[in-house]
Amino acid sequence: MLGYIIKRLIQMTIVLWAVSVIVFLMMSFTGDPVFMVVPIDATDAEIAQARRILGLDRSLPEQYLIFVKNMLQGDFGRSYVFREPALDLILERLPATLELVLVAMAMSALVAIPLGVYAGANPKTFSSRSIMSGSLLGISLPSFWVGMMLIFLFAVKWRIFPSSGRGETEAFLGVQWSILTADGWSHVILPALTLSLATMAMLLRITRAGMMEVTRQDYMKFARAKGVSRRGVLYGHGLRNALIPVVTIFGLQLGDLIAFATITETIFAWPGLGKLLIDSIYRADRPVIVVYLMLVALIFVVINLVVDIVYTLIDPRITVK
């Protein structure tokens, strides 16, 4: 296992290096950042001085080496808009996105897996077909429409939940979390539900397909013949063997929601990474965009490594090399 982890860490390093090259080239050919830091009426001399300070008067390979050197030191530059270190801005918004995504994924797993097990064990019943029809609806509905409908119903018409913002927060380990307060929970429910619906539907369908496959296996019949309860057979034997694809989708969706919760965060004015990214794109705040892209790449490679390790915990027959 240790050798496998070392090999994967080397692969992760290569992937992150490739991403850094792509991000650097992409940012280099998307406009001149000098005009974001100088006044509108700046003279040619002031523009040339700003270009020297930013290192843009050097060749492209030299700029990349400086970029990598600064990145390894945690220096991604200062935001052109907020005049603060770009990394600090990202880390400040990261907890808001993490708690929103984790609540959404918890909702998805708690609802989708039991319903998927039931639908897979009883595929021909009316209730099972109704569940699958609902999952198809969850996949098909666009998240922005779902978010607006939830706001209209639960915030405007029935006034049960607030429509925007993060609510009150409480510090834990030096970080502000809204899920530690009742007001924070009232604010997180609607955006988390919006995020969770598509993932919930996907996990439900994958769980159902896996359960339909494993219920035909001989070990399921043997377990039932030995007197194990139907619930014990389904959850103790069937679900564990059907979890491999579920874990895969869960991991991919976790990274996807962290990276691309932009629409939901914008609709609910949730102060997370997605909203910061949209604002940064509108204002061409290049340092913030660079940090965001590198962070997303790091999150995905780490999640893939964790998913591979979880495979071995779920099914000891799987070996990693």
QUIKA-V132386 format. One record per residue. N is the residue number from 1. PHI is phi in whole degrees, -180 to 180 (none if undefined). PSI is psi as a letter, one per 40 degrees, with the letter a starting at -180 (999 if undefined). Layout:
BEGIN
n:N phi:PHI psi:PSI
n:N phi:PHI psi:PSI
END
This chain:
BEGIN
n:1 phi:none psi:d
n:2 phi:-62 psi:d
n:3 phi:-63 psi:d
n:4 phi:-64 psi:d
n:5 phi:-64 psi:d
n:6 phi:-62 psi:d
n:7 phi:-62 psi:d
n:8 phi:-68 psi:d
n:9 phi:-64 psi:d
n:10 phi:-65 psi:d
n:11 phi:-62 psi:d
n:12 phi:-62 psi:d
n:13 phi:-63 psi:d
n:14 phi:-65 psi:d
n:15 phi:-62 psi:d
n:16 phi:-65 psi:d
n:17 phi:-64 psi:d
n:18 phi:-61 psi:d
n:19 phi:-64 psi:d
n:20 phi:-62 psi:d
n:21 phi:-65 psi:d
n:22 phi:-63 psi:d
n:23 phi:-63 psi:d
n:24 phi:-62 psi:d
n:25 phi:-66 psi:d
n:26 phi:-62 psi:d
n:27 phi:-71 psi:d
n:28 phi:-72 psi:d
n:29 phi:-111 psi:f
n:30 phi:-118 psi:f
n:31 phi:105 psi:i
n:32 phi:-97 psi:h
n:33 phi:-72 psi:e
n:34 phi:-57 psi:d
n:35 phi:-74 psi:e
n:36 phi:-87 psi:e
n:37 phi:-113 psi:e
n:38 phi:-108 psi:i
n:39 phi:-63 psi:i
n:40 phi:-63 psi:d
n:41 phi:-95 psi:f
n:42 phi:-65 psi:i
n:43 phi:-82 psi:i
n:44 phi:-62 psi:d
n:45 phi:-66 psi:d
n:46 phi:-68 psi:d
n:47 phi:-66 psi:d
n:48 phi:-65 psi:d
n:49 phi:-66 psi:d
n:50 phi:-63 psi:d
n:51 phi:-65 psi:d
n:52 phi:-68 psi:d
n:53 phi:-64 psi:d
n:54 phi:-80 psi:e
n:55 phi:79 psi:e
n:56 phi:-83 psi:e
n:57 phi:-86 psi:e
n:58 phi:-91 psi:i
n:59 phi:-70 psi:i
n:60 phi:-62 psi:d
n:61 phi:-61 psi:d
n:62 phi:-65 psi:d
n:63 phi:-62 psi:d
n:64 phi:-67 psi:d
n:65 phi:-63 psi:d
n:66 phi:-66 psi:d
n:67 phi:-60 psi:d
n:68 phi:-67 psi:d
n:69 phi:-60 psi:d
n:70 phi:-66 psi:d
n:71 phi:-65 psi:d
n:72 phi:-65 psi:d
n:73 phi:-92 psi:e
n:74 phi:80 psi:e
n:75 phi:-107 psi:h
n:76 phi:-105 psi:e
n:77 phi:90 psi:i
n:78 phi:-105 psi:i
n:79 phi:-60 psi:h
n:80 phi:-69 psi:d
n:81 phi:-93 psi:d
n:82 phi:-90 psi:e
n:83 phi:58 psi:f
n:84 phi:-126 psi:i
n:85 phi:-56 psi:h
n:86 phi:-61 psi:d
n:87 phi:-63 psi:d
n:88 phi:-64 psi:d
n:89 phi:-64 psi:d
n:90 phi:-65 psi:d
n:91 phi:-66 psi:d
n:92 phi:-69 psi:d
n:93 phi:-90 psi:e
n:94 phi:-59 psi:d
n:95 phi:-58 psi:d
n:96 phi:-63 psi:d
n:97 phi:-69 psi:d
n:98 phi:-61 psi:d
n:99 phi:-68 psi:d
n:100 phi:-64 psi:d
n:101 phi:-68 psi:d
n:102 phi:-65 psi:d
n:103 phi:-65 psi:d
n:104 phi:-63 psi:d
n:105 phi:-69 psi:d
n:106 phi:-64 psi:d
n:107 phi:-57 psi:d
n:108 phi:-61 psi:d
n:109 phi:-67 psi:d
n:110 phi:-66 psi:d
n:111 phi:-94 psi:d
n:112 phi:-71 psi:d
n:113 phi:-67 psi:d
n:114 phi:-60 psi:d
n:115 phi:-68 psi:d
n:116 phi:-66 psi:d
n:117 phi:-63 psi:d
n:118 phi:-63 psi:d
n:119 phi:-66 psi:d
n:120 phi:-73 psi:d
n:121 phi:-80 psi:d
n:122 phi:-132 psi:g
n:123 phi:-68 psi:d
n:124 phi:-100 psi:e
n:125 phi:-81 psi:i
n:126 phi:-64 psi:d
n:127 phi:-64 psi:d
n:128 phi:-64 psi:d
n:129 phi:-66 psi:d
n:130 phi:-65 psi:d
n:131 phi:-62 psi:d
n:132 phi:-68 psi:d
n:133 phi:-64 psi:d
n:134 phi:-64 psi:d
n:135 phi:-66 psi:d
n:136 phi:-64 psi:d
n:137 phi:-64 psi:d
n:138 phi:-63 psi:d
n:139 phi:-72 psi:d
n:140 phi:-79 psi:d
n:141 phi:-73 psi:h
n:142 phi:-70 psi:i
n:143 phi:-65 psi:d
n:144 phi:-67 psi:d
n:145 phi:-70 psi:d
n:146 phi:-59 psi:d
n:147 phi:-60 psi:d
n:148 phi:-66 psi:d
n:149 phi:-67 psi:d
n:150 phi:-64 psi:d
n:151 phi:-63 psi:d
n:152 phi:-62 psi:d
n:153 phi:-77 psi:d
n:154 phi:-89 psi:d
n:155 phi:-107 psi:d
n:156 phi:-94 psi:d
n:157 phi:-79 psi:d
n:158 phi:-98 psi:e
n:159 phi:54 psi:f
n:160 phi:-90 psi:d
n:161 phi:-123 psi:i
n:162 phi:-70 psi:i
n:163 phi:-92 psi:e
n:164 phi:-157 psi:i
n:165 phi:86 psi:i
n:166 phi:-108 psi:e
n:167 phi:78 psi:a
n:168 phi:-71 psi:i
n:169 phi:-124 psi:i
n:170 phi:-137 psi:i
n:171 phi:-77 psi:h
n:172 phi:-146 psi:h
n:173 phi:57 psi:f
n:174 phi:80 psi:e
n:175 phi:-123 psi:i
n:176 phi:-84 psi:h
n:177 phi:-126 psi:h
n:178 phi:-85 psi:d
n:179 phi:-74 psi:e
n:180 phi:-93 psi:e
n:181 phi:-128 psi:i
n:182 phi:-65 psi:d
n:183 phi:-65 psi:d
n:184 phi:-63 psi:d
n:185 phi:-63 psi:d
n:186 phi:-64 psi:d
n:187 phi:-82 psi:d
n:188 phi:-85 psi:e
n:189 phi:-60 psi:d
n:190 phi:-65 psi:d
n:191 phi:-64 psi:d
n:192 phi:-66 psi:d
n:193 phi:-65 psi:d
n:194 phi:-61 psi:d
n:195 phi:-67 psi:d
n:196 phi:-80 psi:d
n:197 phi:-60 psi:d
n:198 phi:-66 psi:d
n:199 phi:-65 psi:d
n:200 phi:-59 psi:d
n:201 phi:-64 psi:d
n:202 phi:-67 psi:d
n:203 phi:-62 psi:d
n:204 phi:-62 psi:d
n:205 phi:-68 psi:d
n:206 phi:-67 psi:d
n:207 phi:-63 psi:d
n:208 phi:-61 psi:d
n:209 phi:-61 psi:d
n:210 phi:-65 psi:d
n:211 phi:-68 psi:d
n:212 phi:-63 psi:d
n:213 phi:-73 psi:d
n:214 phi:-76 psi:d
n:215 phi:-66 psi:e
n:216 phi:-89 psi:e
n:217 phi:-78 psi:i
n:218 phi:-65 psi:d
n:219 phi:-64 psi:d
n:220 phi:-69 psi:d
n:221 phi:-68 psi:d
n:222 phi:-64 psi:d
n:223 phi:-62 psi:d
n:224 phi:-67 psi:d
n:225 phi:-68 psi:d
n:226 phi:-78 psi:e
n:227 phi:101 psi:e
n:228 phi:-68 psi:h
n:229 phi:-62 psi:i
n:230 phi:-61 psi:d
n:231 phi:-64 psi:d
n:232 phi:-65 psi:d
n:233 phi:-65 psi:d
n:234 phi:-68 psi:d
n:235 phi:-91 psi:d
n:236 phi:-84 psi:d
n:237 phi:-111 psi:d
n:238 phi:-70 psi:d
n:239 phi:-62 psi:d
n:240 phi:-60 psi:d
n:241 phi:-80 psi:e
n:242 phi:-96 psi:e
n:243 phi:-80 psi:e
n:244 phi:-57 psi:d
n:245 phi:-65 psi:d
n:246 phi:-65 psi:d
n:247 phi:-63 psi:d
n:248 phi:-60 psi:d
n:249 phi:-65 psi:d
n:250 phi:-60 psi:d
n:251 phi:-64 psi:d
n:252 phi:-64 psi:d
n:253 phi:-68 psi:d
n:254 phi:-61 psi:d
n:255 phi:-64 psi:d
n:256 phi:-64 psi:d
n:257 phi:-69 psi:d
n:258 phi:-63 psi:d
n:259 phi:-79 psi:d
n:260 phi:-127 psi:f
n:261 phi:-87 psi:f
n:262 phi:-63 psi:d
n:263 phi:-66 psi:d
n:264 phi:-63 psi:d
n:265 phi:-65 psi:d
n:266 phi:-70 psi:d
n:267 phi:-62 psi:d
n:268 phi:-97 psi:e
n:269 phi:50 psi:f
n:270 phi:-83 psi:h
n:271 phi:-79 psi:g
n:272 phi:-112 psi:a
n:273 phi:-65 psi:d
n:274 phi:-61 psi:d
n:275 phi:-65 psi:d
n:276 phi:-63 psi:d
n:277 phi:-63 psi:d
n:278 phi:-60 psi:d
n:279 phi:-62 psi:d
n:280 phi:-70 psi:d
n:281 phi:-67 psi:d
n:282 phi:-60 psi:d
n:283 phi:-100 psi:e
n:284 phi:54 psi:f
n:285 phi:-85 psi:g
n:286 phi:-61 psi:d
n:287 phi:-58 psi:d
n:288 phi:-67 psi:d
n:289 phi:-64 psi:d
n:290 phi:-63 psi:d
n:291 phi:-61 psi:d
n:292 phi:-60 psi:d
n:293 phi:-64 psi:d
n:294 phi:-67 psi:d
n:295 phi:-65 psi:d
n:296 phi:-62 psi:d
n:297 phi:-61 psi:d
n:298 phi:-64 psi:d
n:299 phi:-61 psi:d
n:300 phi:-67 psi:d
n:301 phi:-69 psi:d
n:302 phi:-68 psi:d
n:303 phi:-63 psi:d
n:304 phi:-62 psi:d
n:305 phi:-65 psi:d
n:306 phi:-63 psi:d
n:307 phi:-61 psi:d
n:308 phi:-63 psi:d
n:309 phi:-70 psi:d
n:310 phi:-64 psi:d
n:311 phi:-51 psi:d
n:312 phi:-68 psi:d
n:313 phi:-75 psi:d
n:314 phi:-75 psi:d
n:315 phi:-129 psi:h
n:316 phi:-61 psi:e
n:317 phi:-71 psi:d
n:318 phi:-82 psi:h
n:319 phi:-116 psi:i
n:320 phi:-109 psi:i
n:321 phi:-130 psi:999
END
